[in-house]
């Protein structure tokens, strides 16, 4: 199927052609016709499958149709469409998508989020945008100040609902829902569908159409995954070892904490590998500057926390590294979904220390597959051995393999100049 077969406006088709889009992704192919019929939508699709276009394209068309039907009263209405999303990065990305797909339409949008001054955002709201993309906290703040009214809303989109739950925004979402008119078209998108999210969807949607293009919590087949067992103190050495490979143009590295992101970026820069950190304590200007440098390939490595990274959409990003294993399996899916997007191939490395093995077991159970182990690297886990039943045990120093025994003789932590280790051998494991 092509976009030409989806009964879209010529202006939208022209914009899609200019963006280089010809064939819709599965979620777009299924969702767009249903949304154009003005049905509520429950969409469950993993990250990187094109969810933003799946709702942005039909919303632009519906608002254009509404405008033609009610031109005289159009300017007297406040916001026509609200897209609620958990992070400012994702809000900005969605705003860029509406700008791209609607470039030949006369529909205005604005993006509001916290962490920056509100003056520019308020001035933008005064221009009467039809579409508002917002994070919950700043939206509620500006509503309380009287700058936003949602009582005549026609379309509501809740995007990345599972992340709203993870970040503690569900109560804010429920407060916002009380301000919306009962008669509206609602679209609900989430990468995963745990029970609390399903309950929230039930309270928002009316006889919704359901779109589910991939199994819940699955990983894309386009992403090749590798697992590195490594002692915690050696993770930074292994990271620098791998990233010293000149064939790697860019890599997105995940840490659990803001402090950890800063420390990893600092160590990489000391090793001669240009890196920037992005997390919630960084100013919006600093975060956008880091993203721009990463997109332009003037910075090789972006080190991010999960909250900051949600919504990062980098074209042709082919490597994601889990410096620390997430304790929530779905977070692993979101992380590695930053690569292997739009049908392209990608690679994901995960560094697992002895305290993180349980997380790996949970992840493998959730994604329904084993992650191949890469044991041919410079810093193997001390005393690590694999047994037939998957029961990893520790060996005494005298029982180590020659590779493990020699690892103690490798250069100190300041020696980062050796050639990068590349995947050459895998070890299959079973539980």
C-alpha positions, 0 to 999 in steps of 0.5 A: 500500500502507498499513502496515495491509497489512503484518501489523503488531501493533496497538500498532505500527500505533497508534504509526505512526498517531500519528506521521502515517504511513499509507503505507510508503516503497518501502524499507519496503514491500519490507524489512519483510515480508522481515525479519518472515520472519526473513531476513537483509537487504542494503539499499541505499537513498539517505539519506532513504528511510526506512531506519531505520523499515524495520528498527526496525518489524519488529525491534520486532515480532519481539522482541515475538513472541519475548517471548511465546514465551519469557517465563520466560527473557526477563529472563535474556538480555542484549541481544537486538538491537544496532544499530551506527551510525557517529555519535552523532547517528545513534545518537540519531536511531535511538533516537528512532525506536524510542521513537516506534514502540514507545511502546505496547510494553514493550520497552526500548532504550538508546543509547551513544556516546563523547564523554560520560561513561559513568556514565548509559549504564552505569546504563541498561544495568543496567536490561536493555534489549532493544535497544542502539544504539551507536557502535563505539568506546564499545561496545567500551570497555564490552564490555571493562569487562564491562558488555555481553555480546553472546553471546546476541544475536538481531538485528544491524543494521549501519547506514550501512556505507559511512560506517563505512568512510569514518570508519575504523571497519571494523576495530572492526566486525570486532572486534565481529562476532567477539563475536556468536553465529553464529546470528542475523538480520543486517540490513545497510544502506548508501547506497552499495555500494563493493567493500569494503562488499560484501565486508563484507556477504558475511562478515556475511549468510547468503543475504540478501534484497536490497532496492535501491530507487534506483540507487546514488549517485543523488540524489532527484528532489525536490531541485532542485540549483544550481551556483554558480561563485565565487572562493574568497575570495567564498564567504562573501560569496555565502553571506551574500547568499543567506541574507539572504533572509527567505523562507529559514527554515533552511539546513544548510551543509556545510564540509570542516573543523571550523575552516571550520565555526566560521569560516563560522558566525562570519562569518554571525553578524557579518553578522546571520544567526544561525548555529551550528556543529556538529562533532566537537570540540564537546561532546555538550551543545553539539551537541544544543543546536545541533540543538535550536535549529535544529529549533525555528527559533531558529537559521537556519543550522547549519554542519556537517562531514560526520561531525557531520551524518550522521544529522541528520534535520530535518523540512521542511528545504528548503535545503542549501548545499555551501559547499565541494565534497566530494572524494568523490561519494557525500558529495555525495549524502549531503549533499543528501539532508538535504533533499527528504525524505519526499517533500517538495521541497528545494533544494541550492546548491553553491559551486565555486571553480577548484580544485573543478571536478574534484570537480564532474565526478566528482559529475556522473559519479556521479549521472548528471546535470548540475547546472544552473549559476546564473550570475546572482549577485553574485559570479561567478567571475573570468574564468569562461567556458563553452565549447561542449565544457565546457572552462572557460577564463580570460579576461583582464580586458579580455575580461570581460562587463559583469557580470564587470567590474562585480563589482569595484565591488560593496560590500566584504566588510562589506556584506551588506545587499543583497537575496538573489539568486534563481535566475533563469537557467540555463546548460546545460553538456556535457562 
